[in-house]
């Protein structure tokens, strides 16, 4: 499966920066309070995902939204072609 890059360089750099920031914060909190790992573990996983998205410049959520919008446009065009409105 080939992935087409769908985010810009600036967006990718912001994702990497924010991802590393939250990853560092969550890791520091996990070291300080190891008995509260579960909530910080979620932040670590989301941060790692954002870092990966920034490095690859591919976001699956953006891709899904673009595909959904294209599908809606196709359905709208097909509906319009099959049911032309009455002109007055």
FENPE-V270800 format. One record per helix or strand. SS is the DSSP state (hx for helix, st for strand). FROM is the first residue (numbers start at 1). TO is the last residue. If there is no record, write none. Layout:
ss=(SS	SS)
from=(FROM	FROM)
to=(TO	TO)
//
This chain:
ss=(hx	hx	hx)
from=(9	34	60)
to=(32	56	82)
//
